[in-house]
Amino acid sequence: MSTLRRVFHFHVLLVVLGSTLAFAQDAKPSDEAPAPKADTKAKSEAKAKDTDTDKDKDKTDEQDKAKPAKPKIETATFGGGCFWCTEAVFERLQGVKSVVSGYSGGNVANPTYEMVSTGLTGHAEVIQIEYDANVVSFDKLLELFWHAHDPTTVDSQGPDFGPQYRSIILYHSEAQKNAAKKAIHDLNAKRKNRSSIATQVVPFEAFYPAEEYHQDYARNHRGYDYVETYITPKLRKLKSMLK
């Protein structure tokens, strides 16, 4: 074989080897495999689920806020003259659940109106108030109490005279006692040279409901002289405080 042909064959062999190597290089798998693509659908579903959970939580929070607080029923017992008057005032106050006229502060069990009217039983005409402390506070009740009668008079109120008409607060807890005494101290500080507060502050012991015909008297006796002369004007005067 001539030298020229050998050179030609060698050249052809190089070309073939070069093509083979290039093909092999292209076909060789990459050392670093591409990162698998994220499961977009799964992520979307998870995100949607989280969003729904957040919405449900927000909805629950809103419902809890809108839900009225569980009533916190407490009792207050006040005497401020004739219980017909004080009953008519406090039963119109928002947050008050019930007002019952009766007798308290004395030393005779189960007294009648006739017995209390003698002034010898030690009892005062009072009202027992059941109220929701989440709606109206004891301090608010006290504020209305001071305005619903004259707390500076002793054993009398308006046209009524006798110890049964005295101003009195019968407290049911230390908190009520402290609130009442503080209120009296503050009122006296403002009054200076005027008559001081005569309201008694004593612990509650017993309450005796008055006879049925005394209950809700003002509502049941519209037009009666006592109601129109003393109670109706008082309700007009205190209207702004009864909202």
C-alpha positions in Angstrom: 0.0 0.0 0.0 1.4 3.3 -1.0 2.3 5.9 1.6 -0.3 8.3 0.3 -3.1 5.7 0.7 -1.9 5.0 4.3 -2.1 8.7 5.1 -5.6 8.9 3.6 -6.8 5.9 5.6 -5.2 7.3 8.8 -7.0 10.6 8.2 -10.3 8.9 7.7 -9.8 6.8 10.9 -9.2 10.0 12.8 -12.3 11.6 11.4 -14.4 8.5 12.4 -12.9 8.4 15.9 -13.5 12.1 16.4 -17.2 11.7 15.4 -17.6 8.7 17.7 -16.0 10.6 20.7 -18.3 13.6 20.1 -21.4 11.4 20.0 -20.3 9.6 23.1 -19.8 12.9 24.9 -23.2 14.2 23.9 -24.8 10.9 25.0 -23.0 10.9 28.4 -25.4 11.7 31.2 -24.8 14.8 33.3 -23.0 14.3 36.6 -25.7 16.6 38.2 -29.2 15.5 37.6 -31.7 18.4 37.3 -33.7 19.0 40.4 -37.1 17.5 40.3 -39.8 20.1 39.7 -42.0 20.9 42.7 -45.4 19.5 42.8 -47.2 22.7 42.0 -50.7 21.2 42.4 -49.8 19.8 45.9 -48.5 23.2 47.0 -51.5 25.0 45.7 -53.8 22.6 47.5 -51.8 23.0 50.8 -51.9 26.8 50.4 -55.6 26.8 49.8 -56.1 24.6 52.9 -54.1 27.0 55.0 -56.1 29.9 53.7 -59.4 28.2 54.5 -58.1 27.4 58.0 -57.2 31.1 58.6 -60.6 32.1 57.3 -62.4 29.7 59.6 -60.3 30.9 62.6 -61.1 34.6 61.8 -64.8 33.7 61.4 -64.8 31.9 64.8 -63.0 34.9 66.4 -65.6 37.3 65.0 -68.5 35.0 66.2 -66.9 34.9 69.7 -66.7 38.7 69.8 -70.2 39.1 68.6 -71.5 36.5 71.1 -72.9 38.3 74.2 -70.9 37.7 77.4 -72.5 35.2 79.9 -74.5 37.2 82.4 -72.8 37.9 85.7 -75.8 38.3 88.0 -75.2 40.2 91.3 -77.4 41.6 94.0 -77.6 45.1 95.4 -79.9 46.3 98.2 -80.7 50.0 98.6 -83.1 52.1 100.7 -83.9 55.6 99.6 -87.3 56.5 101.0 -90.5 55.0 99.7 -89.7 51.8 97.8 -92.4 52.7 95.2 -90.1 55.5 94.0 -86.8 53.7 94.0 -88.3 50.6 92.4 -89.7 52.7 89.5 -86.3 54.2 88.9 -84.1 51.2 89.0 -86.3 48.8 87.0 -85.8 51.1 84.0 -82.0 50.9 84.1 -80.4 48.8 81.4 -78.7 45.7 82.9 -81.1 45.4 85.8 -82.9 42.1 85.7 -85.3 42.5 88.5 -86.3 44.9 91.3 -88.3 43.7 94.3 -89.6 46.0 97.0 -89.2 44.8 100.6 -87.8 45.3 104.0 -84.3 44.9 105.4 -82.0 46.2 108.1 -84.2 45.4 111.1 -84.6 42.9 113.8 -88.0 41.4 113.2 -88.5 38.3 110.9 -91.1 38.4 108.2 -92.4 41.9 109.0 -95.6 43.3 107.4 -96.0 46.7 105.9 -98.1 47.7 108.9 -95.3 46.5 111.3 -92.6 48.4 109.5 -94.7 51.5 109.3 -94.6 51.8 113.1 -90.9 52.5 112.9 -90.3 49.9 115.7 -89.0 46.9 113.7 -85.7 48.6 112.7 -86.4 47.8 109.0 -86.1 50.2 106.2 -88.2 50.2 103.0 -85.6 48.9 100.4 -85.4 47.5 97.0 -83.4 44.3 96.1 -81.8 44.6 92.7 -80.6 41.7 90.6 -78.4 43.1 87.9 -75.9 41.9 85.2 -72.5 43.2 86.3 -71.3 42.7 82.7 -73.8 45.4 81.6 -74.1 47.8 84.5 -71.6 48.2 87.3 -72.2 48.6 91.0 -70.7 52.1 90.7 -73.3 53.0 88.1 -76.0 51.8 90.5 -74.6 54.0 93.2 -74.5 57.0 91.0 -78.2 56.6 90.2 -79.0 55.9 93.8 -77.5 59.3 94.9 -79.7 61.1 92.3 -82.8 59.1 92.9 -83.3 60.4 96.5 -81.8 63.0 98.9 -79.1 61.1 100.8 -78.6 64.0 103.2 -81.9 63.8 105.1 -82.2 61.6 108.2 -85.2 59.3 108.6 -87.2 61.1 106.0 -87.6 61.4 102.3 -90.0 63.8 100.6 -93.4 63.6 102.2 -92.5 60.4 104.1 -91.1 60.4 107.7 -89.7 57.7 110.0 -86.7 55.5 110.3 -88.2 53.1 107.7 -87.5 55.9 105.1 -83.8 56.3 106.0 -81.1 56.3 103.3 -79.3 53.0 103.6 -77.0 50.7 101.6 -76.8 47.1 102.6 -73.7 45.7 101.1 -73.3 42.0 99.9 -69.5 42.0 99.6 -66.4 43.9 100.7 -66.2 45.3 97.2 -69.7 46.9 97.5 -68.8 48.2 101.0 -65.6 49.8 99.8 -67.3 51.3 96.7 -70.1 52.8 98.8 -67.8 54.3 101.4 -65.5 55.8 98.8 -68.5 57.3 97.0 -69.7 58.9 100.2 -66.3 60.2 101.0 -66.0 61.7 97.5 -69.5 63.3 97.7 -68.8 64.8 101.1 -65.5 66.3 99.8 -67.4 68.0 97.0 -70.2 69.3 99.3 -67.8 71.1 101.8 -70.1 73.4 103.8 -73.3 71.8 102.8 -75.1 68.9 104.6 -73.1 65.7 104.6 -74.3 62.4 103.3 -76.4 60.6 105.9 -76.6 57.2 104.2 -75.9 54.2 106.4 -73.6 51.5 105.0 -74.3 48.2 106.8 -73.8 44.5 106.0 -76.7 42.7 104.4 -78.4 40.1 106.6 -81.9 39.4 105.4 -84.5 40.6 102.9 -88.2 40.2 103.2 -90.3 40.9 100.1 -93.1 43.4 100.6 -96.7 42.5 99.9 -97.7 41.9 96.3 -99.7 45.1 96.0 -96.4 47.1 96.6 -94.6 45.4 93.7 -94.3 47.4 90.5 -96.5 50.0 92.1 -95.8 52.9 89.7 -96.5 50.9 86.6 -99.7 49.5 88.0 -101.0 52.8 89.4 -100.5 55.3 86.7 -102.5 58.5 87.3 -102.6 58.0 91.1 -101.8 61.2 93.1 -98.6 59.9 94.7 -97.3 58.5 91.4 -98.0 61.7 89.5 -96.8 64.0 92.2 -93.5 62.3 93.2 -92.6 59.4 90.9 -93.4 60.7 87.4 -91.4 63.9 87.8 -88.5 62.0 89.2 -88.4 59.6 86.2 -88.4 62.7 83.9 -85.5 64.2 85.8 -83.5 61.0 85.7 -84.3 60.0 82.1 -80.8 60.7 80.8 -79.3 58.4 83.4 -81.6 55.5 82.5 -80.2 54.8 79.0 
